[in-house]
Amino acid sequence: MGSPQVKNHPSKASNVMFSFAWIVCGILAFLIPLVYRTMKMKNYKKMYYMYNWEEAQEQYQQEQQEYYENYYGNENYQQQYGQGNYQYQWDQMTGTYDVNQCKWWQVNCFPYYINENGEPQPSAGWYPGWFSGWTQTEEEREQMMEDGETSSAMIFVYVWQLIMFLIILAYGFIVIRQNRVVTGVTVALVVFANMCFLCMWLLADGSIVTDGEFVQRTGFYGQFAVLMFITNAWYVVFGVLFSAIFAIRGHNMHDDNEPNMKQRQVDVNAQSYRPLGGHSPTPQRVPITAPPLV
């Protein structure tokens, strides 16, 4: 059993209109959340500076002071003490030892770190070695939240979702213009919308905060996780809407009961019968007469 063949080809005009709506709605699905979030951030920033201009001015001066101290202080320190002292500091900071000597390929091995005095170091990590490249401590996460920084993992997920969405848009555009079977693009939309729906629940479980100094300073929409949440919501709406449209389109393209299909079958049947010549035999039937009455 192969895929059903297309029996009712849509017109060229309907394909042009549908492909145009497909591309425009797809572009708006990820542009509207980005523009909406940017506008909200600008409005909140203006309001924050209007009512807290003294605090904003002090914060700006403090950030400038820290920048100059860090830049010129590190430069002077390096010129004074040289690279050797930096190497000594690095050795002091990483002065921990794994008693279990776990390797990254040892799945069931959990490291146990101690310092030079034999004291355990819980902050060094209690996770297996294969997860070392994906780790983020609670202190690092809290510090990033306070500084308003976005984790590289969240940025990667956002960009990867956008790339996959653009691939689906390109694939759907080809399917529409070539009148191909819509089963593949429909399944891709349903799967993508389902994954985006699950991503919304994961973002709401701790990635988005509603209180704290960072939220007060930048606003609710200042969080990158909020942008991802809104974008995923638009992906879900786009996927559900066009999945239904593609399902209707596929039903019409494979339906045998369409009026144009019936008319086409009648025309084909009519062309299969040709009139015979003038000497064609004609059946001669003997007239049936009633028997005489006795």
N, C-alpha and C positions, 0 to 999 in steps of 0.2 A: 504494500500500500504506500504509494508516494503522496506527495503534497497535491492538493486539488488544483486543477488547472483553472486559469482565469477564463470565464465564458462571457462575461459582460464587461468589456473594457470601458472605463470612464472616458469622457470626452477630454479633449486637449484643454479646453477652457477650464473645466473643473479641476484638472490636475494643476494648472497654473495657479488658480486661486488657493487650492489646498496647500500646495507647496509654499506659497507666499505666507499663508497664515501659520504654517508649521515653523518656518524659520523665524518669523517675527515674534511669535509667542515664545519660542525657545530662547531667543536673545533677551526678551523681557524677563524671562524667568530668573535669570541671574543678575540682570542689570538693575531691576527695580529694587531688590533688597539692598544692593550696594549703594544706590543713590538715596534710598530712604534712610539708611543708617547714617550716611554722611550728613544729610540735612539735619537729622536729629542731634548728631554730635555738635554741629555748628550752633544750632539753636541753644543747646544746653550750655555750651561754652560761653556764648554771649550772656546768657542769664547768670551763669556762675560768676563771671567777671564783673557783672553789673552789681551784684549784691555782696560779693566777697572780693572786691578789688584790692583791698589792703592785704589780705591773705595771699591772693594770687601774686601780688608784687613781691612779697616776702619770699614766696616759694620760687619765683623766677630768679631773684637775686641769690638765693641759697643754691640753686642748681648751677648758676654761673660760677659761684665761688667754688663749689665742689669740682666742677669741670677744670678750672684753672689749677686748683690744688693737685688734682690727680695727674693732669698732664705735665705740668712743670715740676711737680714733686717727684714723679717717677723718672723724669728725664735727669734731674739733678742727682737723684739717688744712684742711677745707673752710672753716671759719669764719676761719682765719688767712690763707689765701692766696686764697680765692675761686674762682669758676668758671674764671677765665682761666688759672690754672696747670694745671687739669685739661685744658683744651683744648690747652695746650702739650704736656703729657705725651702726650696722645692723638696729636698730630701727630708726636711723636718716635717713638712705638711703631710707627706705620704709615708710616714714612719709606722705603718701598720703591717701585720703579717698574718696570712691566712694559715691557721693551724692545719686545716684539712687539705690545703694545696689543691683546690678544685680547679679543673680545666673546663673550658667552655663546652667541650663535647660530652662531659659527664653530666647527664641530665639529672640524676638523683643525688648529686653532691651539692651540699649547702656549705658555703664558706663560714668560717668562724674567725673573726679578726681580733687581734690583740695588739696592743702598743708595745713600746720598748720595755715597759715595766711589767708586762704580762697581764695588763688589765683589759677586759673585753671592750670592744668599740662598737656599740650598737649602731652608731651613725654610719659606719662603713658599709653596712648592707647585710641583710639576711636573706638574700634572694640567690637563686642558682646562677651559675656563671653564664648560661646561654641567654639570660635576660639582662645581662649587664649593659647592652647597648640601648635598652629601652627604659632605663630607670630614671626616676625623678623623685628625690626625697621630698618629704613634707615641708622641710624648711625652704628648699629651693622653690617649691610651688607657691608657698606663702609669700616669699620674697618677690617672685615674679608677679603675683597678684597685686602686691603693694606698689610695685614699680610700673604696673600697667603693661608688662611685657607679655607677648604671646608665645606659647611653646611652639617649637619647630614641628612637633607632631601634628598639632592642630592646623597649622598652615599647610602641611603636606596633605592632610586629608581634604582640606578645602580645594586645593589645586587639583588633586587627583579626581575628586568628584566632578569638577568642572571639565576636566579632560574627557572623562567617560561620558558626560552629558553631551559634549560637542561631537563625540564619535557617534552617539545615538542620533543626534540631529542630522549629521551627514548621511548616515545609513538610511534614515527615514526619508530624507530628500531624494535619494536615489530610488528608493522603493516607490515613491509617489510618482516621480517623473517617468519611470519605466513601466508602470502598471504591473509591478511584480506582486507576488503573494505577500500579504501583510502579516503573516503569522510570526515571522522572526522579529520584526520591529515591535509587534504587540507584546510578545513575551519579554523582550528587552525592556520595554517601558514598565511593565508590571514588576519585574525584578528590581529595577533601579528605584522605582517609587517605594517599594517595600523596604529596601535598604536605607533609603533616606528617612523613612518613617521611624525605623529603629534608631537611626543616628540622632533624631530629635529627642528620643527618650534618653539616650546616653548623655547628650549635652545637658539636658535638664537635671541629670543626676550628679550635681556637684560642679560642673564646668561653668555654669552661670550662677552668679551670686547677686543678691539684691540689697546687700548692706555692706558696710565697710568704708574705709577712707578712700579707696580707689573708686568705688562706685559714686561716692559723694563728689569726688573731684572731677571725674570724667563723664558721669552719667551712666544710666543703665545700658544705653546703646554704644558706649565706649568699649565694651567688651567684644573681642573678636568672636567669642563663642555665640554671642547674640546674632551676629551677622551670619554665622553658619546655621543657626537654628532657623532664621527667617528664610534663608536660601533653600534649605532642605524642605521647608514647608511649601515653597513655591515649586520645587521639584516634584513633590508629591501631588500637588494639584495638577500640574502639567501632565504628569504620567497617568493619573486616573482619567483625566478629561480626554486625552488623545488615545488612550487605550480603548475607551468606549467608542470614539470616532472610528478608529481603525477596525474595531470589531464590526461595526455597522457597514463600513466600506467593504470589508472582506466578505460579509454575508451577501451584499448586493453583487459583488464581482463573481461569486460562485453559485448564485441562485439560478436554478433552471426555470423558475416560474415567472421570470421577468417578461413583460409584454413584448419587448423587442426580440427576446429569444424565441417566443412563440411565433412571431411573424417571420423570423428567420427560418424556423423549421418548416413553416407552411410554404415559403418560397422555395426552399430546397426540394420539398416533396413535389411541388408543382413542376419544377424543372426536370424531375426524374421521369415524368410521363410525357411522351411525345405522341402527336397524332399519327395514325397509320395512313397508308396511301389510299388511293381511290379504289383499288381492287382488293381492299381488305375484306376478309370473309365476314359475313354477318349471319348470325344464327337465324334459322328459319324454324319457326314454331308452328306446329299444326294446330289450327284453332280447335278448341274443345267445344263440342256441341252436346247438347243434352240428348240422351237416348229417347227414341219415340215412345210415346205412351201407348200401351196396349189396351 
